[in-house]
Amino acid sequence: MTTTSPPDPGGPAVPLTFAATPGGRFPSTLTEDDSRVTAPAGGEPMWVIHRYEDLLSVKSSRAWRMANRCETPLTGAEIPGGDPPGHLLGMDGHTHRKLRQTIGHLFTRDAADALRPQMRETAARLLDQIALRGTGDLRSDFAEPATAATVCGALQIPAADWAPVIRPAGEAAFGVVPPGGGLADARAAWDRIWEYYRQVVAAKQASPDGGLAAQMFLAMNQAGYTIEEIVRAVATVSNGATALLPVLERVLLWLLVHPDDVAEVFLEERTWAQLVREAIVQGALFPVTPPLVAGKDARIGPRRVPEGTLVLPSLASAVRDPRAGAWLAFGPGQHRCPGDELTLAALEECAEAFFRRFPFAYLTSTRLVWRDGPLPTPQEARFAVRRLLRRGTGRAYRRRCSP
């Protein structure tokens, strides 16, 4: 079976990982060996939370609030602030709850399910193109065009804007802020995406449609939000949605190197939804969430901590707890990712379409070179496909996977 190499722990001269230990090491993923870290751009050290119980107690408590360290952030998500607030991650308390209540009906499972036919159509078209060649690259030939169609289709914005506008904004705004000019670059990325969505929101205001951008405008406008607040909320959703690309790529990669697990679906021993959630937990690795700062009476589990304590929740260990499941990857508590249902729907549809069309697909690269970042993906992951056996696919798959 083809195996993949782990990310190079050494990294380049200026590694783009989430955090550095006080001694200067840049781990590719925070583990239980890492207890105190700093942002690549500097700043006050933070305690890392690893245990499932501790993470759940912190993320679900209102005694903890988002740190929003604008001067020395870990990621671009910590930069926007001020009035109006920059995005959902920068909100707490009543302001945050009000916005969630205003737009929450747009991010339900039913809303995500309504987009599944479009996801299937896109996947089928891309897989037809791959079938003609017999080989492809996991990102450029499938994961990225599938993500672009899903995100742009959901927002009802031009697909042509994905490569020059939407993807770069998401990568910069939610990527790691490196030393040097990283802070200015991340701030500029937010300015650019806000300007883009000012134009989008103006167009939706003049001619509403059924897309998510127009529906967010209608709901927030009716609730009394200003145009600038609406622009920032839509831009944040857009940037967050771009995370589907690396997650989809890593889920498919994990499935390609674990054919025994895929065989269980063909043998009807579990469903595609169950398999995708397992792949998220085992392969997609959402390493951390933005830092939190302790308020009055804050606790980590049963232990009280001083007000002002900075912590960095790390999901890499906690997400594998049997009680956690895939949902923990999207964050527990009030700041849970609003796009979780859309992401899960896209992962399920794309994974099922890919392996039903090419159940015997396999990686042709024996070693993968990884990009840097909070959710690293291979620079290239080429695969080859074989024809679908019309009968006995599950049994044939199991025979292939067995030692």
RASUL-V590561 format. One record per pair of residues at least 12 apart in sequence whose ideal C-beta (glycine too) atoms are under 6 Angstrom apart, sorted by sequence separation. I is the first residue (numbers start at 1). J is the second residue. If there is no record, write none. Layout:
[[I | J] [I | J]]
//
This chain:
[[77 | 89] [21 | 34] [35 | 48] [68 | 81] [200 | 213] [204 | 217] [217 | 230] [294 | 307] [22 | 36] [34 | 48] [148 | 162] [172 | 186] [11 | 26] [294 | 309] [21 | 37] [126 | 142] [173 | 189] [201 | 217] [172 | 189] [173 | 190] [293 | 310] [365 | 382] [19 | 37] [20 | 38] [30 | 48] [32 | 50] [216 | 234] [364 | 382] [9 | 28] [126 | 145] [291 | 310] [292 | 311] [169 | 189] [363 | 383] [364 | 384] [7 | 28] [213 | 234] [291 | 312] [68 | 90] [361 | 383] [66 | 89] [122 | 146] [169 | 193] [255 | 279] [288 | 312] [289 | 313] [361 | 385] [254 | 279] [288 | 314] [360 | 386] [65 | 92] [122 | 149] [358 | 385] [251 | 279] [43 | 72] [201 | 230] [254 | 283] [286 | 315] [287 | 316] [42 | 72] [201 | 231] [41 | 72] [119 | 150] [165 | 196] [285 | 316] [39 | 72] [198 | 231] [250 | 283] [251 | 284] [197 | 231] [250 | 284] [359 | 393] [39 | 74] [118 | 153] [194 | 231] [197 | 234] [247 | 284] [197 | 235] [281 | 319] [359 | 397] [115 | 154] [194 | 235] [193 | 235] [289 | 331] [286 | 329] [281 | 326] [280 | 326] [277 | 326] [280 | 329] [156 | 209] [156 | 211] [18 | 74] [155 | 211] [155 | 212] [154 | 212] [155 | 213] [174 | 239] [173 | 239] [170 | 239] [169 | 239] [276 | 347] [170 | 242] [276 | 348] [167 | 242] [273 | 348] [276 | 351] [272 | 348] [272 | 352] [287 | 374] [151 | 241] [262 | 355] [76 | 172] [251 | 347] [76 | 173] [77 | 174] [147 | 244] [76 | 174] [147 | 245] [241 | 339] [75 | 174] [76 | 175] [240 | 339] [244 | 343] [75 | 176] [144 | 245] [147 | 248] [143 | 245] [244 | 346] [248 | 350] [73 | 177] [143 | 248] [143 | 249] [79 | 186] [256 | 363] [79 | 187] [106 | 215] [76 | 186] [80 | 190] [139 | 249] [138 | 249] [103 | 216] [138 | 252] [103 | 219] [102 | 219] [102 | 220] [102 | 223] [266 | 393] [267 | 394] [249 | 377] [253 | 381] [266 | 394] [246 | 375] [246 | 377] [266 | 397] [263 | 397] [263 | 398] [41 | 177] [40 | 178] [41 | 179] [263 | 401] [40 | 179] [260 | 401] [41 | 183] [259 | 401] [84 | 228] [84 | 229] [87 | 232] [86 | 232] [88 | 236] [87 | 236] [18 | 176] [16 | 176] [16 | 178] [14 | 178] [150 | 346] [176 | 374] [89 | 290] [146 | 350] [78 | 290] [77 | 290] [67 | 291] [67 | 292] [67 | 293] [119 | 346] [123 | 350] [64 | 292] [65 | 293] [112 | 341] [116 | 345] [120 | 349] [65 | 295] [112 | 342] [119 | 349] [123 | 353] [127 | 357] [107 | 338] [63 | 295] [109 | 341] [112 | 345] [116 | 349] [63 | 297] [64 | 298] [63 | 298] [58 | 300] [137 | 380] [138 | 381] [57 | 301] [46 | 291] [137 | 382] [54 | 300] [54 | 301] [53 | 301] [135 | 384] [134 | 385] [4 | 257] [30 | 287] [29 | 287] [55 | 313] [49 | 311] [55 | 318] [46 | 310] [47 | 311] [48 | 312] [49 | 313] [50 | 314] [46 | 311] [44 | 310] [46 | 312] [48 | 314] [52 | 318] [50 | 317] [18 | 287] [52 | 321] [18 | 288] [52 | 324] [60 | 332] [59 | 332] [60 | 333] [59 | 333] [56 | 332] [30 | 314] [32 | 317] [30 | 316] [29 | 316] [16 | 372] [18 | 374] [15 | 372] [16 | 373] [2 | 362] [2 | 363] [5 | 367] [5 | 368] [7 | 370] [4 | 368] [7 | 376]]
//
